[in-house]
Amino acid sequence: MAIRDDIISACDLAVDMASDAILLLDEDWSLVRANPAATCLLGLGSDYHGRPLNDFVTDASERVDPTRNIRFSRSSGEPLIVKFPAERRNGATFPVLLRALPQISAERLVAFATRDPITGLLNRDAIEDHVHSLIESSGLAQFGVLVIQVDRFGLFAEASGRSYADLLLRAFAQCLKRIATPDCTVGYLSAATFAVVIAEPDQPDALDRYANRLHQVLKAPLVIEHHDFLVGASIGTASWPADCADAEGILNAAELAANVARRDGGARTQRFKLSILEDVRTRVELEADLRLAIERNEFLLYFQPKVEWPSGRLVGFEALLRWRHPVKGMISPDLFIPLAEANGMIVPLGRWVMREACSTVAAWLRQGLSPVPVSVNVSPVQLVEDDIDELLRPLADFAVPLDLIEIELTESAMMDVIQQNRGLIAALKASNLRIAIDDFGTGHSSLGSLRRLPIDIFKIDRSFVQDTGHSNEAREIVTMIVAMARALALDVVVEGVETQEQADFLLAQGAEIMQGYLFSPPAGLETATGWLQRHQNDDIFAAPLPTRGPSLAGSRPNSAS
């Protein structure tokens, strides 16, 4: 007990000797104790004990609220602002520390509340207040907003560190201010996103002028700590009252437009239009439906044949994911695959595709057919998240031989896997599963990295094939890829073959395995099974189909289809 009394006495002495003003309050917000610094600061008399704290609040409208700053009066009569703790425990006294704020002016307090600490620009709340004031102004018929996103800022922050990222934001803010006219108000919203409000009557020309000036300025690098950095900007514009009637809505409209500009590659300007909002609503609805689609068994596989030319012999299939919505019908993979990649659904979808492909091959084997290899597109996210055992489990579950399943990775995806999970590459090589690089020629892999990868097949991207009829460069690229594959002892599959002329050119280069609408669009399970039943005795694709354009069932999927 004596030791505890000594500790209490020492604490009491420390409170009394503290230069900071300290109050001790009970559960009713009444004063229990004030140290000498507090009695001097607030001019408390000896009768303060038990008095409500509100007795010392100078403004009756600012009665004690634990979530607010409270204004007191110092003994000199000058205001004193105190910030209270956000919560306290009922039934116990608690301390309030009065420090530092006496020397902060009202102007500085306003700045803290309205300015972003990194860029020094108005923050989102202040920008919204400014837009509100413009809307309420009877003398202004219209005004415009630009929302500006710094392109690839996340990559810059990861590569350079937080301090350099903050310097980049400050330099970017200075760019915005330099080109601003007196009618412009510049602010920082969040996450490398800025706003410029232009109170000029000639909308939307003023918005376009500002956006064009910014794109022009950003052609020169920003200098940060004696280093040059090239950055771009995705800009969305919206006008009041044409696009939206309220402050939050007009900012959101411009932000949605900026998102579209970023998705389209960045370094461009997108004007808000109603179709953008409708697209967002559609995406939100589609995303909600997507999460339920696996449970509702709405997905199915289509199969596009790979053909040896000119014999017409069926040598393989590519399994392509399709979604049959119960109300909206067939949903293009160009719509739902990006959604799945963005919300993480791509991993369970990829697992479903692998299991369904293995189940289908197993069913063909049970029917006494001789299946050809089926290739499955695999997302890099799935490869990073799953180990090799998880990836190959469906083959074991359905007793499918390894030589009847191939996986396809895009060139850029393979490079991502190398950087994030080198052990997986070694495991893939040890598994003896055949691996194809899809869309080869569109990425940035080097010959050195290709030699180290466990790949067996190059798939030449359709964009090169489509251009071979009129582009010498495309023809040279295809010729070079085929020669490279031969040098590395790899097979070649050419996708997107649509005309006889393309097939003849590819055959002349030594590329005999082709896939595309010249032979067949992707088809359902029943048609694919029929091809298998015929291919052992019949060169079923020796006479190719008439050239045709793509349909929904055959629209090109993204990574996990």
Backbone hydrogen bonds, N-H to C=O, Kabsch-Sander energy under -0.5 kcal/mol:
donor,donor_aa,acceptor,acceptor_aa,energy
5,D,1,M,-2.6
6,D,2,A,-2.1
7,I,3,I,-2.1
8,I,4,R,-2.7
9,S,5,D,-2.6
10,A,6,D,-2.3
11,C,7,I,-2.5
12,D,8,I,-2.7
13,L,9,S,-2.3
14,A,10,A,-2.2
15,V,11,C,-2.4
16,D,12,D,-2.4
17,M,13,L,-2.1
18,A,14,A,-0.9
18,A,15,V,-0.5
21,A,98,L,-1.4
23,L,96,V,-2.6
24,L,33,R,-2.9
25,L,94,F,-2.9
26,D,30,S,-2.1
29,W,26,D,-1.9
31,L,51,R,-2.4
32,V,24,L,-3.6
33,R,24,L,-1.6
35,N,22,I,-2.1
38,A,35,N,-0.8
39,T,35,N,-2.2
40,C,36,P,-2.2
41,L,37,A,-2.2
42,L,38,A,-2.8
43,G,39,T,-0.9
44,L,39,T,-1.3
48,Y,45,G,-1.1
50,G,31,L,-3.5
51,R,48,Y,-2.3
53,L,29,W,-2.8
55,D,52,P,-1.6
56,F,53,L,-2.1
57,V,54,N,-1.2
58,T,71,R,-1.7
59,D,71,R,-0.6
60,A,58,T,-0.6
62,E,59,D,-2.2
63,R,60,A,-0.6
68,R,65,D,-2.3
70,I,82,V,-3.2
72,F,70,I,-0.6
72,F,80,L,-4.1
73,S,56,F,-0.6
74,R,78,E,-3.3
75,S,41,L,-2.5
77,G,74,R,-2.1
80,L,72,F,-2.3
82,V,70,I,-3.0
84,F,68,R,-1.1
84,F,82,V,-0.6
92,A,89,R,-1.1
94,F,25,L,-2.6
96,V,23,L,-2.9
98,L,21,A,-3.1
98,L,96,V,-0.6
99,R,97,L,-0.8
101,L,99,R,-2.8
103,Q,100,A,-1.2
104,I,101,L,-2.0
105,S,103,Q,-0.6
109,L,105,S,-2.1
110,V,106,A,-2.2
111,A,107,E,-2.1
112,F,108,R,-2.6
113,A,109,L,-1.6
114,T,110,V,-1.6
115,R,111,A,-2.3
116,D,121,L,-3.5
120,G,116,D,-2.1
122,L,186,V,-1.1
123,N,114,T,-2.9
127,I,123,N,-2.4
128,E,124,R,-2.8
129,D,125,D,-2.3
130,H,126,A,-2.4
131,V,127,I,-2.5
132,H,128,E,-2.5
133,S,129,D,-2.3
134,L,130,H,-2.0
135,I,131,V,-2.4
136,E,132,H,-2.3
137,S,133,S,-0.8
140,L,137,S,-1.0
141,A,139,G,-0.6
143,F,240,W,-1.6
144,G,198,I,-2.4
145,V,238,A,-2.9
146,L,196,V,-2.6
147,V,236,G,-2.8
148,I,194,F,-2.5
149,Q,147,V,-0.5
149,Q,234,S,-2.8
150,V,192,A,-2.4
151,D,149,Q,-0.6
151,D,232,G,-2.2
153,F,150,V,-1.2
156,F,152,R,-1.9
157,A,153,F,-2.8
158,E,154,G,-2.2
159,A,155,L,-2.2
160,S,156,F,-2.7
161,G,157,A,-2.2
165,A,161,G,-2.0
166,D,162,R,-2.4
167,L,163,S,-1.9
168,L,164,Y,-2.3
169,L,165,A,-2.1
170,R,166,D,-2.1
171,A,167,L,-2.5
172,F,168,L,-2.7
173,A,169,L,-2.4
174,Q,170,R,-2.0
175,C,171,A,-1.7
176,L,172,F,-2.0
177,K,173,A,-2.1
178,R,174,Q,-2.4
179,I,175,C,-1.5
180,A,177,K,-0.8
184,C,181,T,-2.3
185,T,197,V,-2.2
187,G,195,A,-3.0
188,Y,122,L,-3.1
189,L,187,G,-0.5
189,L,193,T,-2.4
190,S,193,T,-1.2
193,T,190,S,-0.9
194,F,148,I,-3.2
195,A,187,G,-2.7
196,V,146,L,-2.5
197,V,185,T,-2.8
198,I,144,G,-2.8
198,I,196,V,-0.5
199,A,183,D,-2.4
199,A,197,V,-0.6
200,E,198,I,-1.2
203,Q,201,P,-1.7
206,A,202,D,-1.7
208,D,204,P,-2.1
209,R,205,D,-2.7
210,Y,206,A,-2.2
211,A,207,L,-2.5
212,N,208,D,-2.8
213,R,209,R,-2.3
214,L,210,Y,-2.4
215,H,211,A,-2.5
216,Q,212,N,-2.1
217,V,213,R,-2.6
218,L,214,L,-2.5
219,K,216,Q,-1.2
220,A,217,V,-1.6
222,L,229,F,-3.3
224,I,222,L,-0.7
224,I,227,H,-3.2
227,H,224,I,-1.4
229,F,222,L,-2.2
231,V,229,F,-0.6
234,S,149,Q,-2.5
235,I,233,A,-0.6
235,I,268,R,-2.6
236,G,147,V,-2.7
237,T,270,Q,-1.9
238,A,145,V,-2.1
240,W,143,F,-3.1
243,D,239,S,-3.0
244,C,239,S,-0.7
250,I,246,D,-2.2
251,L,247,A,-1.7
252,N,248,E,-2.3
253,A,249,G,-2.5
254,A,250,I,-1.9
255,E,251,L,-2.1
256,L,252,N,-2.6
257,A,253,A,-1.9
258,A,254,A,-2.0
259,N,255,E,-2.1
260,V,256,L,-1.7
261,A,257,A,-2.1
262,R,258,A,-2.3
263,R,259,N,-2.5
264,D,260,V,-1.8
265,G,262,R,-1.7
266,G,261,A,-2.4
268,R,233,A,-0.5
270,Q,235,I,-2.9
272,F,237,T,-2.7
276,I,273,K,-1.6
277,L,273,K,-1.0
278,E,274,L,-2.5
279,D,275,S,-2.3
280,V,276,I,-2.2
281,R,277,L,-2.4
282,T,278,E,-2.3
283,R,279,D,-2.6
284,V,280,V,-2.5
285,E,281,R,-2.4
286,L,282,T,-3.0
287,E,283,R,-2.7
288,A,284,V,-2.0
289,D,285,E,-2.2
290,L,286,L,-2.6
291,R,287,E,-1.5
292,L,288,A,-0.6
292,L,289,D,-0.9
293,A,289,D,-1.0
293,A,290,L,-0.5
294,I,290,L,-0.6
296,R,292,L,-2.1
297,N,294,I,-1.4
298,E,293,A,-2.4
300,L,322,R,-2.2
302,Y,320,L,-2.9
303,F,523,A,-3.2
304,Q,318,E,-2.1
306,K,316,G,-3.2
307,V,514,M,-3.3
308,E,313,R,-2.9
309,W,307,V,-0.5
309,W,512,E,-3.0
312,G,308,E,-2.5
313,R,308,E,-0.8
315,V,306,K,-2.8
316,G,306,K,-1.1
317,F,373,P,-2.3
318,E,304,Q,-2.0
319,A,317,F,-0.5
319,A,375,S,-2.9
320,L,302,Y,-3.0
321,L,561,S,-2.5
322,R,300,L,-2.6
323,W,331,I,-0.7
324,R,298,E,-2.6
325,H,323,W,-0.9
325,H,329,G,-3.0
329,G,325,H,-1.4
331,I,323,W,-2.7
332,S,330,M,-0.5
335,L,332,S,-1.8
336,F,332,S,-1.7
337,I,333,P,-2.1
339,L,335,L,-0.9
340,A,336,F,-2.4
341,E,337,I,-2.4
342,A,338,P,-1.9
343,N,339,L,-2.2
344,G,340,A,-0.8
345,M,340,A,-0.6
346,I,340,A,-1.9
347,V,344,G,-1.1
349,L,345,M,-2.3
350,G,346,I,-2.3
351,R,347,V,-2.3
352,W,348,P,-2.2
353,V,349,L,-2.5
354,M,350,G,-2.1
355,R,351,R,-2.4
356,E,352,W,-2.8
357,A,353,V,-2.7
358,C,354,M,-2.2
359,S,355,R,-2.7
360,T,356,E,-2.3
361,V,357,A,-2.3
362,A,358,C,-2.5
363,A,359,S,-2.1
364,W,360,T,-2.2
365,L,361,V,-2.2
366,R,362,A,-2.2
367,Q,363,A,-1.5
368,G,365,L,-1.6
369,L,364,W,-2.2
374,V,404,L,-2.4
375,S,317,F,-2.8
375,S,373,P,-0.5
376,V,406,E,-2.6
377,N,319,A,-0.6
378,V,408,E,-2.5
383,L,379,S,-1.9
384,V,380,P,-2.3
385,E,381,V,-2.3
386,D,382,Q,-3.1
391,L,387,D,-2.0
392,L,388,I,-2.2
393,R,389,D,-1.1
395,L,392,L,-0.9
396,A,392,L,-1.3
397,D,393,R,-2.8
398,F,394,P,-2.1
399,A,396,A,-0.8
400,V,395,L,-2.6
404,L,401,P,-1.9
405,I,402,L,-1.3
406,E,374,V,-2.3
407,I,434,R,-2.1
408,E,376,V,-2.8
409,L,436,A,-2.5
411,E,438,D,-1.3
414,M,410,T,-2.4
415,M,411,E,-1.7
416,D,412,S,-1.9
417,V,413,A,-2.4
418,I,414,M,-2.1
419,Q,415,M,-1.8
420,Q,416,D,-2.1
421,N,417,V,-3.1
424,L,421,N,-0.7
425,I,421,N,-1.0
426,A,422,R,-1.6
427,A,423,G,-2.1
428,L,424,L,-2.8
429,K,425,I,-2.1
430,A,426,A,-2.0
431,S,427,A,-1.3
432,N,428,L,-0.6
432,N,429,K,-0.8
433,L,428,L,-0.7
434,R,405,I,-0.6
436,A,407,I,-2.8
437,I,457,I,-2.6
438,D,409,L,-3.5
438,D,436,A,-0.7
440,F,437,I,-0.6
440,F,459,K,-3.0
442,T,439,D,-1.6
450,L,446,S,-2.2
451,R,447,L,-2.0
452,R,448,G,-0.9
453,L,449,S,-0.8
453,L,450,L,-0.8
455,I,453,L,-1.6
456,D,435,I,-3.2
457,I,435,I,-1.7
458,F,491,D,-2.7
459,K,437,I,-2.5
460,I,458,F,-0.6
460,I,493,V,-2.2
461,D,440,F,-1.5
464,F,461,D,-1.0
465,V,461,D,-1.1
466,Q,462,R,-2.7
467,D,463,S,-0.9
468,T,464,F,-0.5
468,T,465,V,-1.2
470,H,467,D,-1.5
471,S,467,D,-2.2
472,N,470,H,-0.5
475,R,471,S,-1.9
476,E,472,N,-2.5
477,I,473,E,-2.3
478,V,474,A,-2.4
479,T,475,R,-2.4
480,M,476,E,-2.4
481,I,477,I,-2.6
482,V,478,V,-2.4
483,A,479,T,-2.0
484,M,480,M,-2.5
485,A,481,I,-2.5
486,R,482,V,-2.1
487,A,483,A,-2.2
488,L,484,M,-1.8
489,A,486,R,-1.3
490,L,485,A,-3.1
491,D,456,D,-2.5
493,V,458,F,-2.9
494,V,513,I,-2.3
495,E,460,I,-1.7
495,E,493,V,-0.6
496,G,515,Q,-0.7
497,V,515,Q,-2.1
498,E,496,G,-0.5
503,A,499,T,-1.9
504,D,500,Q,-2.6
505,F,501,E,-2.2
506,L,502,Q,-2.5
507,L,503,A,-2.4
508,A,504,D,-1.9
509,Q,505,F,-1.1
509,Q,506,L,-0.5
510,G,507,L,-1.3
511,A,506,L,-2.5
512,E,510,G,-0.8
513,I,492,V,-0.6
514,M,307,V,-2.9
514,M,512,E,-0.6
515,Q,494,V,-2.1
518,L,497,V,-2.4
519,F,516,G,-1.5
520,S,516,G,-2.4
523,A,303,F,-2.2
528,A,524,G,-2.3
529,T,525,L,-2.7
530,G,526,E,-1.9
531,W,527,T,-2.1
532,L,528,A,-2.1
533,Q,529,T,-2.2
534,R,530,G,-1.4
535,H,531,W,-2.3
536,Q,532,L,-0.6
537,N,534,R,-1.3
538,D,534,R,-1.2
540,I,538,D,-1.8
541,F,312,G,-1.9
542,A,539,D,-1.9
545,L,518,L,-1.3
555,S,552,L,-1.3
561,S,558,N,-1.5
